Each structure stands twice: as structure tokens, then as C-alpha cells.
């Protein structure tokens, strides 16, 4: 047996303890590094169309569905490239063709969302942004920068377009504040810039965009409406790439032999852009779920009406009047203080005259602060597409009461969204009808 004297034994023990301590420090550093790497993941790619790249730490890789995105990533899309990102707080961003989008900083904790920090930039191209829990809970800590202006949000769904000489923003839901960079509005800051040059754009300002041109003093409002073109159709145009990327189901052999079977199966589905349904909304599905195998008809930034495709369209051959019965609905009331209240569609009528290519509808609406209110609209029908619009929309008056809807190609179902300014507030909602 081998023995050490006490002094040697003590020295050996000391060296052993040093080794253990060094290993412990090394393990701690390793775990810290692993945790740091893991904590950098701030979202995932949910959809790609065409070719796009993600730059990370001087490396570059193709953007792929299911791949992660991290702080510091740069997303570059090609001529036909689209990248959809879902962040860890539920926020969504659609990066469109020929765009450069950067994730500078994204700090979010579900246990303390008010401490979130989100710093993004769109250097070129176009992107649609839908706020998540971070921006909703910490509006003063969110910033989307462009080369010319800063964009702050107030709980928002908005589209930003960036060129060398101009920035343009449209708002589908909520509001944004745009301010040019100057001594009072710096790129490294967070939140809304409150300088005298700052301008606000809200979803209620239908048909308007906020534009800043290189060399201009301040941002200005621009009317982007066209006669006969509704705000809803503009939103659908901006989201065309999503529809183009959807997989369309192939007709079955039975349907091919008997097209009427295909027509009889058509139906309407309401989808929503919002992550969570608004109070009282029991008829919508998440946008991408409603999109599967369907085509979109009309929408307003929250509600989107999807229709199953069909090989046979009987609408142009009809010449009689058809009455529909109300089957389901979703509605809300926004008062003068911009507070949202659940609302109800108590009853209604919808008649479509295929001979005159017109429609007429009436609704009885109620909210806690309004009592029962009546709403009527009429307008024109396109017998080829089945889409119908109230006269106010057809003449470009998007700020007044309005209806926009569609009929299934077998004429068995109909659906429309409505906007009804009543008193000091506005009813908005969606309906489904059947024969």
C-alpha cells in the first residue's frame, strides 16, 4: 500500500480541488454559452415562396419553412421571394419580394411582457407586420426603422414599403406613428417619436397612406383609393403572395365526371388576421387555416371571407331574385373613445336580384351602450365573381356605411362584412347567410 505524508497529501488535495473548480467553471461557461445561443432564437419561418436568404454571423443560408430566426438575422428576399415569420410572442411578419429585413433585438418574456424590447428595420422592399404580445404590452419599447423614418405602433397590423426616395405605410388595424429622423427622433431610440414632425395613421382613416419623401419636411397623407376599389380589395392585393403560395386541391374523379357535385360542396369560411379572436367572435378561423384549399374574396384587415373553389359557376345564368336567411354573425362596436365593445346582430335580411345585378340588406344591431340600431345598405353584384359591394364603396366613399361580400358559385350561401357608423361610434362585423 502506498502512503503520502500529510504535507504531500494536502498539496495533492489542493491541486484536485483546483481541477474540480476549473471544470466547474468550464461547465458553467459551457452551459451559459448554450443558453445564450438558445435564447437568441426569437421565432420561426412559417412559409417561404421562391428563393430567399437568411444571413447570420457572416454566413448565409436558404430560408426554409420551419427554420429558426435569431437576433441579428438579416432576411433577404429575391424577385419572387416571400418569407413569413412567427415570433415567440405571436407577432407575425411577411417579408415580400426584393426586401431586406433585419432583426436587431427581440427580448420577450411571457412572465413580464411589459419589459419587452423589439427593434427591427426594413432597409428596402415591403413587409407586413402584425403586432404580438411584446409590442402590445410594451409599445414604448417597439421600433421599426427604415432608412428615412422611424415607425412606432399602438397595437397594429400595418404594411411598410421602402424605396430609395420614399417610405409609405398603410394600416389595416390599430395605428402607427411615423417620424423622420432628426435630433429629436434617433434611430437608436425605442417607441414612438413625439416630435412636431411626427404624424399618426389609424385604421379608421380608410383609403389613406402615410408617406414620407426624401427632402420633404414632414410625412403627409396620401389618398390611395381608386373609384370602385375598396380598402378591403387593397388589403387582398397586398396579400396576394399568400394566396399564390397556397396548395390548391385537385378535383376528384367523381367531381370531374359530375361537376354539379363540386358546386354543391362549395362553402364560405371566415378567417381572421388577429392571433386571438375579438370578444364575441365565434365564426372565424386563423387566416392560414381558413386559407387552406380556398380562395379569398373580400376582407377588411381583420375579417377575410374565403370560398371553396369550384369548376362550375352558375351565377351568370341566374335571372331571379334570391332571399337568404341569416345563419351566423360576429360584430363589435367601437365608441368615440376608441373602446371596443362586443355587439350582436339580432336579425337581418338579404336579397340578391340576379336579373338586375343588385342586392339589398338590413340588420338590427345592438351593443351595451347603443340599444337596438337599424342598418340598411344596397348595391351592385358582379355575376361573374359573385362579389357584391354597397354603393358607397362602388363610388369610392370608403368612410361611410358599407357592405362587401360574396356568394358561393352555386348561389346557396352568401357572406358579407359591414361597417355602420351610428351615433358617435361604429359597428363592424361579418355575417353568413344560407338558402
C-alpha positions, 0 to 999 in steps of 0.5 A, a space after each residue: 500500500 502506498 502512503 503520502 505524508 500529510 504535507 504531500 497529501 494536502 498539496 495533492 488535495 489542493 491541486 484536485 480541488 483546483 481541477 474540480 473548480 476549473 471544470 466547474 467553471 468550464 461547465 458553467 461557461 459551457 452551459 451559459 454559452 448554450 443558453 445564450 445561443 438558445 435564447 437568441 432564437 426569437 421565432 420561426 419561418 412559417 412559409 417561404 415562396 421562391 428563393 430567399 436568404 437568411 444571413 447570420 454571423 457572416 454566413 448565409 443560408 436558404 430560408 426554409 419553412 420551419 427554420 429558426 430566426 435569431 437576433 441579428 438575422 438579416 432576411 433577404 428576399 429575391 424577385 419572387 421571394 416571400 418569407 413569413 415569420 412567427 415570433 415567440 410572442 405571436 407577432 407575425 411578419 411577411 417579408 415580400 419580394 426584393 426586401 431586406 429585413 433585419 432583426 436587431 433585438 427581440 427580448 420577450 418574456 411571457 412572465 413580464 411582457 411589459 419589459 419587452 424590447 423589439 427593434 427591427 428595420 426594413 432597409 428596402 422592399 415591403 413587409 407586413 407586420 402584425 403586432 404580438 404580445 411584446 409590442 402590445 404590452 410594451 409599445 414604448 419599447 417597439 421600433 421599426 426603422 427604415 432608412 428615412 423614418 422611424 415607425 412606432 405602433 399602438 397595437 397594429 397590423 400595418 404594411 411598410 414599403 421602402 424605396 430609395 426616395 420614399 417610405 409609405 405605410 398603410 394600416 389595416 388595424 390599430 395605428 402607427 406613428 411615423 417620424 423622420 429622423 432628426 435630433 429629436 427622433 434617433 434611430 437608436 431610440 425605442 417607441 414612438 417619436 413625439 416630435 412636431 414632425 411626427 404624424 399618426 395613421 389609424 385604421 379608421 382613416 380608410 383609403 389613406 397612406 402615410 408617406 414620407 419623401 426624401 427632402 420633404 419636411 414632414 410625412 403627409 397623407 396620401 389618398 390611395 383609393 381608386 373609384 370602385 376599389 375598396 380598402 378591403 380589395 387593397 388589403 387582398 392585393 397586398 396579400 396576394 403572395 399568400 394566396 399564390 403560395 397556397 396548395 390548391 386541391 385537385 378535383 376528384 374523379 367523381 367531381 370531374 365526371 359530375 361537376 354539379 357535385 363540386 358546386 354543391 360542396 362549395 362553402 364560405 369560411 371566415 378567417 381572421 388576421 388577429 392571433 386571438 379572436 375579438 370578444 364575441 367572435 365565434 365564426 372565424 378561423 386563423 387566416 392560414 387555416 381558413 386559407 387552406 384549399 380556398 380562395 379569398 374574396 373580400 376582407 377588411 384587415 381583420 375579417 377575410 371571407 374565403 370560398 371553396 373553389 369550384 369548376 362550375 359557376 352558375 351565377 351568370 345564368 341566374 335571372 331571379 331574385 334570391 332571399 337568404 336567411 341569416 345563419 351566423 354573425 360576429 360584430 363589435 362596436 367601437 365608441 368615440 373613445 376608441 373602446 371596443 365593445 362586443 355587439 350582436 346582430 339580432 336579425 337581418 335580411 338579404 336579397 340578391 336580384 340576379 336579373 338586375 345585378 343588385 342586392 339589398 340588406 338590413 340588420 338590427 344591431 345592438 351593443 351595451 351602450 347603443 340599444 337596438 340600431 337599424 342598418 340598411 345598405 344596397 348595391 351592385 353584384 358582379 355575376 361573374 365573381 359573385 362579389 357584391 359591394 354597397 354603393 358607397 364603396 362602388 363610388 369610392 366613399 370608403 368612410 361611410 356605411 358599407 357592405 362587401 361580400 360574396 356568394 358561393 358559385 352555386 348561389 346557396 350561401 352568401 357572406 358579407 362584412 359591414 361597417 355602420 357608423 351610428 351615433 358617435 361610434 361604429 359597428 363592424 362585423 361579418 355575417 353568413 347567410 344560407 338558402 
